[in-house]
Amino acid sequence: MKAFSHLLLLLAVVVIYSCAHQPYAATNKVYRKQAKQYANIIKQQPVNDIPPVSAWIGTTNFNLRKPNYVIIHHTAQGSCDSTFRTFTLTSTQVSAHYVICSDGSVHHMLNDYLRAWHAGIAKWGNVTDMNSASIGIELDNNGFQPFQPQQINSLIVLLDTLRHRYNIPTANFIGHGDIAPSRKVDPSAYFPWQQLAEKGFGLWYDTTAITVPEGFNALQALRIIGYDTRDSSATIKAFKRHFIPADSTTGNNLDEGEKKILISIMQKS
């Protein structure tokens, strides 16, 4: 009887330990089940139910669609645990591929080839479904404080991996506020875009030889870069937040120096 009691105690300790160290075991199981369902769909041969198709012939030349953009966010939550909970509740209908905590730890939450729900209603250039074309990365930050050095270091390592793995162009590393200027401001004006651009992740400017031509159309230049300019005020603020953070909260217009910055970015786009 005593041995049996010890066995029960040992099992209880194992269960408690497992729960404490695998708090997302249940949602990981749901992930695997859902991924398997999509895998089964992919394995099915095309169905001849789209007229005037009479038969299908399987091509031998195909692969997975790959992401072409990386969208950077800040979580606007109090901790990584809060974000993990948000991304593992079906009721929230929001997710991202990666979450990087303030201590620099990186958490992969969705296969890069699958479509996360991080961009929402957004537009960049002619792309109106950014979720289908991008990888979403969330940084643990409330939006009102600088990002931690170890967090940015981890981000740079991750971005380097993604760039080489998927051949993502330099100009296609952008922020949530860039693709949804009337709705979002992340990552905040504290985000070090210049530091990332120096590593090849996103564009930066050089106004040394730039002059502003007479009749320069700033909104047209913003559209060329990729911005949705339907809300011109929000778009200008988004551009400033990314490239001129010190002036991102003042004014809906661009002065001469800011227009030079805009022209430089446009020329590199």
Disulfide bonds with the S-S distance in Angstrom:
Cys80-Cys101 2.01
